Amino acid sequence: MNEITKALIKAFASLLHPRMLLLMLWPVAVALVLWLGLAFAFWSQAAAWLQVHFEQSAVIGWAITVWPLTYLATHLAWILLALLFIPLVLVTAVLIIGVFAMPAMVTHVAGRGYTQIERRQGGTFAGSVWNSVAAVLWLALLVLLSLPLWFFPPLWPLLPIVLFAYLNQRVFRYDALAEHATAWEMKTLFQRYRWDLFVLGAALALVGMIPLLGFFAPVYGGLAFIHYCLARLAQLREEPVATQ
């Protein structure tokens, strides 16, 4: 059994603890309230602004003249905003968990399975906030760069997985190690296991696509990254070169 599979199984076991079950609720609730409030205040204005820009597009202008694309084209702004709502809630929940909930989750997991790992405080709260901000900025850039690809239907299921895989690994890897690893250890692990971290992020992105259960995937994802990263850190410290 590889470390990714072990991390996913251990994360599920950790998720059943009452403290973790509580964490499944409030970050998603905060994200939902935030985006529902913004939708209530600005939905009509945003839809109108998008629709004006869509109608100026040659592609949308052509679609308006072709049935059955007419209905979709004339309501494209509302459809797009509806499709964006759930991803925005999940992204916000991931960021809330990464910045505010991960320390408690790390303490919970480390105290039950990784007590032998010394805490060397390589990360900081400011570092966590900046890491999350950078993750959002890079995600926004990746979304913009990938916009032409969304017009190819075979890529529709793949693009959200790739984008959320990036977000998951970028946010959770730092916070999973901030309490225990040194800056050098964090950099070493990120470089050595960057593809494993991405695969773990992709697996959690798939979990996030399960209806209803997907809303609670961010906490499960945080726990999975904690288990994976702490296990890799323990292995690293067993190596002779891990003395820096």
N, C-alpha and C positions, 0 to 999 in steps of 0.2 A: 504494500500500500504506500503510495507516494505521499509527500508532505501536504500537497494540496487537498487530497482526499481526506487525510487525517484531520486537517484544519476544518474542513466542512463538517465532518462528523462531530468533532469536539465542540464546534461552535453551536451545533444543534443542541447538544447536551447542556452547554452553558446557558442557552436561551431559555431553558425550562426553569431556571431559578427565578423566584418571585421578583428579585431586584431587576433582573434583565427583562422580565415581562412588563414591568412598569416602564422601562426605558423604550419599549416598543411603541408606547402610546403617545407620550408627550411630545417628542420631536415631530412626529407626523401630524399630531393635532395642531401644533404651533404653525407648521408649514401650511396645513389646510386652511386655518383661520386667516393667515397672512394672504394667501392667494385668492381665497374667496372674497376677502375684503377688497383686494385690488380689482378683482373681476367685477364686483358689484359697483365699484366707483368708476372704473375706466373701460369696461368691456365694450360698450356701444361706441365710445370714441375711438378705441383701438381698432375695432372692426371697420368702422367707417374710413379711418385713415388707410388701413390695409386694402380695403376694397377699391379706393380711389387709385392707389398705386398699381393694383392688379389690373384694373381696367385700362390702364395706360400701356400695359404689356401687350406686345403683338400676339404672343401665344394665348393669353387669356382672351384677347379680343376675337381671335379665331374660334376659340372654344365656345364663346357665347353664341355663335351662329350655328353651332353643330349640336343637334339633339342626339343623345341625352346629356351631353356635356353642359348644356345651357344652364340647367338647375345648379349643377356643381359649381360652375364658374361664377354665377351670380351670388352664390353664398359661400364662396371660397374663404373669405376672411373669417367668417364665423366657424367654418369647419376647421380651419387652421388653428384658431385660438382654442377650440375645444380639444383638438389633438395635442396641443402644447400644455394643457393644464396639468395632466397627471405627471409628465416628465418634469415640469417645473416644481411640482410638489415634492417629487422624489429627490431632485437635485438639492432643494432647500433642506430637506430632512437629512440628507447625507452631510451637508455642511454643518448643520446644527449638531449632529452627533459627533462629527469630527472635531469640532472646536470645544463643545461643552460636555458631551457625555463620555467621550473616549477615556479620559482619566479614571472615571469610576469603573468603566468596563475593564480597563487594564488592571486596576487594583483587584477587581473581582477575579479575573482569570489568573493573574500571576500568583495570587494568594492561595490558589487551589491546585495549580499544576506546575508552577515555575518558580517556586520559592528559592531555588538554588541560584537564580540569576541575580547578580548584584545590580542595584539601581545606580547608574552612573550619570543620569540627568543630562543627556546630550541634546535634548530638545527643550523648547520653552513655549509658554503660552503665545508669546508674540510670533514665534516661529510657526506655531500651529495656525494662527490666524493668517499669516502671510502665505503659508502653504495652501490654505483653502482659497484665498483670493487669487493666487496664481493659477490654481486648478480651474477656477471658474473662467478666468481670462483665456487660458489655453483652450478650454472646452468651447467657449464662444468662438474663438478663432477657428477651431476644427469644424464647428458647425457651419460657419460661413464658407470655409474652403470646400466642404463636402456638399454644399447646396446643389450644384449641378448633378451630383450622383443620385439625388433623391428622385430625379425624373426617370430613373431606370428601375422598374418594379422589382426585378430580382434582387436588388440591393436593399429594399425597404426593411426586410427582417434583419439584415446584417449591420446596417449603419447604427441603429440604436445600441446594439450590443457592443460594437467597437467603441462608441462614444462613452457609454456608461462604464465600460471596462477601464477606459483611461481615467475617468473621474474617480471610480472606486479605488483603484490602486494609488492614484496620486494623493488623494485625501487620507486614506486609512493607513498607508504604510508609514507615514511620518508619525502619526499619533500613536500607532501601535508600538513604536520603538522609543518614543521621546523620553519616557521615564527611565528606561533601562540601558539603552545603548549610548555610546559616545558618538560624537559627530563623525569620527572616522569609521566606526562600526556601521552607522546608518548608511553612509556613502558606499561602503564596501558591499553591504547587503543589497542595496538598491541596484548597484551595477551588476553584481553577480547573479541576482535572481530577478532581473527586470522582466524577463519573459514569463517566468512562473507567476510573478505578481500580476502581470497582465492577464494571464489565463485565469487566475483566481478571480480577478475583477470581472472577467467575461462570464464566468460561471455564476457569479452573484448577479450580474446583469440579467441573465436568463431567469434567475429566481425572481427578480424584480418584475418580470413580465407576467407572472402568474396573477390572474385577477384577484383582487382583494388582498391576498397574501403578499403581493408585491409591495404594498404600503409598509409592511413590517420588515422588508428585506434590508434596509439600511442598518438596523441593529444587528441582524444576523451577519451582515457583511463586515461590520466592525469587529465582531467577535471572531470571525474566521481569519481576518487579517492579524488580529492579536495572537491567536494560536499559531498561525504560520510564521509570523515574524519572530516571536519569542523562541520558537523551536529552532529556527535558523540561527538566531543569535546565540543560543546555547551551543550549537554545533560550531559556530565560528570561534567561540571562546575556548573550545577544546583544541583548536589548532595552535601550533607553536607561534605562528606569525601574528596571532590575535592579541598582541601585547601593547599595541600602540594606543 
